[in-house]
Each structure stands twice: as C-alpha cells, then as structure tokens.
Amino acid sequence: MEELIQQLQTAAHCVWKYRWRTAAVAWICALAGWAGVALLPNAYQTSARVFVDTQGILKPLLSGMTSVPNVEQQVAIMSRTLLSRPNIERVMRMVDLDLRQTTARDHEIRMEELLSRIRIAGTGSYDIYTITYIDRDPRLVRDVVQSLLAIFVEGSFRGKKGESEKAVQFIDEQISTYVAKLQAAEESVKEFKLRHNALLPRPGQDYGAQLQQSADALNTARLELLEAEQARDAIRQQLPPMALTAAAPMAREPSGPPAIDEAELEVRIAALYKTLDTLRLQYTEQHPDVIAARRLLAQLEQRRTDSALEPPPANDPGRRYSPMLQQIKVALTDADAKAAALRARVRELTVRHTRLEGQSKAVPELESQLAQLNRDYQINKDNYEKLISKREAAKLSGNLSSTQEMMNFRIIDPPTLPVRPVSPNRLLLNSGVLVLALAAGLLTALAASRSRPHFDSLRELRDFSGLQVIGVIAMHWTPAQLQVRQRGRAAFAALLGALLLSYGALMTYTVATDGRAAVPGLTAH
Amino acid sequence: MRNRHSPPLPPAGAPVPGHAMVAEEFRMIKRPLLKKLRDGDGARCNLIAVTSATHGEGRSFCALNLALSMAVERDTTVLLVDAHMAAPSLPAMLGLPDGPGMMELLMDDGLNAADVIIRSSLPSLSVLPAGKAHHHAAEMLASRDMERLLTELASRYADRVILFDTAPLLVTTQASVLAAQMGQVVLVVDAETTTHAALAEALRHLEPCPHIHLVYNKARVKPAPPVYGAR
C-alpha cells in the first residue's frame, strides 16, 4: 500500500514537473477536439409510428364463411419489402432527391445512403411499425418518412386483390367444365332410364324387394282363393239338407230330389243293418222281428234301386220357392264368382312372378349400372355445388382484402419536422473532448518523465548508482523563488481554469442553441 | 540556478528554522567525509571536489554550505577553492571582489598561495577564488604546476580540508581532470533535473576517483519539525 501511494505520489510529481507541457497539450487537444465537434454535421431524425389494426370486427364475423386473409403475415411481408429499390426510387422522386443527382453513380450512392439510414421496426406482439430516418436536412427527413408511410399504407390495398380475382377466374373455369360434365351425366342417366324403363325398379325398391313383394302377393292370392273355395264348398254342402227338410213337410212329394232321398235311404239302410245285426245276435232267423227287419231292408233296397233307375228330375230353379234356399243359392253364386276372380288373379300373379323370376339375372346388372351413373352424376353435382360456394367465398375474400376494414392503418405518430438534431451529441462529445484532452496532457507528462527519467526518490538513486548517498538536501526556496513559484502556480491554475471555463461556456452555448450547431454557419447545407 | 542565488548562511546567532534545517542536513553530509579524512586511507583524502553532472544542480550551494559546516568543526580549517574557471559562481554568492585567483597562481610562479587566499569572518574558513578565465584552463588544471599546488595545499596543514567547487562534469573536461586528482568526490544529484543518463555519464567521467559520494539535492521531503534541527 505504501509502495502504491509512493508510486502515485511519484507519478503526480512527474505530472507536476511537466505541468506546462500538460497544460499546453490539453489546450491544443481541447481546441482541436472542440473545433472538430463543431464541424460535425447535424443529423436529424424523425419517425412515424403506424398501428396496423388487423383485429377488426369483420374477421370474427366472417371467419366461418370465407378464407380470412392472413393479415398479420401480409403486413409483416409488406414491412419487409418496403425497403426495396423501386420503393426507394419512388421515395426519391417524391422528395425530389433525384433532381440533385446528375450522374447515375451519384444516384446509386444516394440510394444506398437512403437504404442504410431508413429503419423499419415492428413490435412483435402488437402491429405497431416504426419508420425512422436520419439525415442532415430536417425537412428532407420528414418528407422521406412521409413518403415511406404513404407507400406503406397504399401498398396494403394492392397485393391481394389481383390474387383473389385470379382465384375466382380459376374457379369459374372449373365450374364451366363441371357444368358440361354434369349435363352429360344427366343425359346418360335419362337415356338409360328410357331404355330400361320396364325393368327398372320403382324408386325405393330394388329387384329383390320386388320379387319378394310379388311372391307375397301370389301367396296371399292363393290363400284367398283357397278360402273362397272352402267357403263355397261349405255353402254347397249346406244346400242338400236344406232341400230335404224343405221337401218333407210338403207331404211326400214324389219328385223329391233323389240325391237327398238316396242319402236318407242309405242312412236308414245302414241303421237297419245295425238293428238287424243286433237282433240276429239275440234271436234266430225265424224271430218275427228279424223277419220284419229283413222285409223292411229289402223294401228299402228296392226303393234305392228304383230311385237309381229313375232319371233325375229337371233342375228347375224356381222348383222350390223357399226364400232361405234362394239366399243360400245367391251366396253360393257369389262365392263361386269370388273364387273364379281369385283364380284369375292367382293365374295373373303367377305369370308375373314367373316373369320376374325370369329377369333375375338381368335386373341387378341394370341396377348396378344405374347406380354407377347416378354416383357419377352425384359426384359431379357435389363438386359443382362446392365450386359455386367456393367462388362466392373467394369473391368475398377478395372484397375483404381490398376493404379497409380488414387492415386499418392508424398513424399514431405522424412524422414531424425535427427541431433538434439527434446527433452529434455535442454535450457528450465536448465533455469527452475535455476529458481526452486532460488525459492526453497527463499522458504527455508521464511519457516525458518516462523518456527522460529523473531520480524521483532516494531509493531510485541508490538503486541506480549503487553508490553511497551520504546526504539528502531538501528543496529550499528563497523568497524570490517562492514568488516566482507562486506566480507559476497561479498561471497554471489560470490556464486550467480557462480551459474549464471555456468548456463551460461551450456547454452553455450548446445548450442555448439546442445543439443545432456549435458554430453557426459551419454546418450550412 | 536557484541555489546559485541562494544566500550563504547568515551570520551566526540569527538562526532561522530553514537555516537550521540546512545546517542539519550538511552536518549529516560532512560526517562521512570527515571520517574518511581522519581514517586517512589515501594521501589526499582532504582534497574534496564537489561536482555535478550539469548546471544548476546545486553544486556551489553544496560546496559553500559544506565548507561552512566543516568550518565550525573544532579541529578543522577549510579552504574553499572555486575551480569553476569558466563561470565562477562563488564570487557572486559571497560578494567577493575581482582579483587574482587560482589561475593566476598557476600561471605566475612568483605568486604565493597566501597572497591570493581570502580570509573570511570565520577564522577557520578561507576562500581561493577562481581568478581570470583562461581558454586553456583544462590543461592548466592538468599541469604539473597544479599537481604541485595541490600537494602544497594538501600537505601544508594536516587539519585542513580543501573543498573544490568544480565545473559541471558533462559540460567541460575541467571537472573530470580535477576530480582525477582528488581524494574524495561529492557528486550532487538534482532530484528534479538530473536524468539517469546524465548521472551514468557523470559516473563514467569519475571512474578514476577512489571515493565517490552522492548527495541527493532538492529532494521533496517534508521539512522536519524545527525542534530537532534548531539549536
């Protein structure tokens, strides 16, 4: 620590020894530096901030209906492509910069300069874009930013419109081809139906169902026929007893229906045989009862034989005028008619069914063909309808992109005419110059003391010479010397003070002139 | 330069703190010189040259103050010889009148040393001025006459110390010529102006001298409390 302090003291002493040199160097450096700072050209900067509102109310409303353009991406691309050569050339024309450049090379250089000085920054989360430009002329700075802003806003309305128009055009072409396809399909279906009309099933019924249905109908008809015949037979069976019971009370009408008499005879004969058998089990042949029974039996058989020989009487409808009989006869006739009708139906159904069965190979073929045709037609129709709806969506989308509602530009900060230059920061630079000048002075002093080293301490002398140092004599001042020394110190202090004072004055001037120019007239454009 | 204008010690009896300090400093310096002298190793140890590398390093100041300091020793007398032929500074310091000096002594054989030596108010201190400047001064100083003069001066009184205030070593050859004949050399080093190179060069000039002592002049030291130095 002591060593360090000693070294510091030594260094300070060195500087003090070369203080005049220090002051001179500091002054020269400061003056040169300040002059340089004053000569630096002013740079003005202005910036415009634009808020691109892409979250408009239209977007959620239309999000299900149409393809909503990706506005964020569009804006991002726009902001990146804004600094293209054609755009910069437009800007140059807009601010009349191209008039100043005579040669192509100047033009190129100027354009490069512009490109390098324009900054476009966008914030990530919000669509706020900042356009910044720095140049020497405040008016030019504002005009350039204004022009860029105009190009930026205007560029958003072009871009997408042509794109959607192209899409609509494409879809239109597709639709026209689909219309043709659809018509062809419809035509072929119609032809097919005409050709195979008879064989084609009714809508909703295929061949199997039809066959089944005809079989069912046939069976039902057969069943009904059977029922009708049974009913008729039943009626017919009821007819003869009716006729007998009608003849008996008519006091033995000889011309009774033989069929009915015969039947009764048979019954009686059978009953007599039974009775006879029973009698013969109890009695002999000579029993009177057996004889009587035999005689009766013979009479009856005689009668039966007679009736069989006798020709049947003519079937006269009005023979018997019993209303009951009449009714039964009517019913019988009805039943006969019904049975006949049913029989005809059964016949017809059988024919149809047979025919259907005969077509069993041809119909599925036709059906599948028809299904194929229908499917093709359906596919075409679906596509056609989809295309129609898409075309509408594309038109809507195109309209959307061209509308202002989708991408709303709000200029938050319009470009202003900058009053104060952003650079050079003269306050900072002048201060830096002062510090550097002082440092240069100190360095000069140190360098001088290093280049011609003196014996700044007793130890140094001892180490250097290796000889005995027999004494140390302190500095002794005469009053005159003290006076000179005082004067020198005062002069030095004045010199340093003047430096600081001029620094202060310079700063005051810089602040007072808003940092426009440290020396008026030097930075004329 | 500054020291050249420094006044000599004021008359005794009016000590000023600064002067007391100077006296103390030279007391410390003279002690090793006198010790060497009394030990007597070497014939001419009472011949002491006070020199420096260049001008303005406090050579004459040191010589004068050393002489004064030695003069107050009990058993020593001091002869201060101004050997700076080109630009003698002692006359101005001491207010000596123009007159014959060492040069005349060397050139004029008839002249006696006692005729030239000036006595001071201190009984034990006398001064031999340089005399008139001569462009062959170096040769004169290297001459046999000078040899003889030195021998005479050195051997006349056993208790006499002869102090030579010489020219700067690096400016003329006189100093080195003279120093070669001295018993002891005091080399004054200025803390502010003597550079390393100058000191090295001066030491090379002094190579033949047996005893070289350094004195560190114009040092930046805090003045000691006056209590210790004052008497």
Interface residues (C-beta under 8 A of the other chain):
Chain A: H13 K17 R452 P453 H454 F455 D456 L458 L461 F464 S465 L467 Q468 V469 I470 G471 V472 I473 A474 M475 H476 W477 T478 A480 Q481
Chain B: R2 N3 H5 S6 P7 G18 M21 V22 E25 F26 M28 I29 R31 P32 L33 G58 C62 V186 V189 A191 E192 T193 T194 T195 H196 A197 L199 A200 L203 I212 H213 L214 V215 Y216 N217 K218 A219 R220 V221 P223
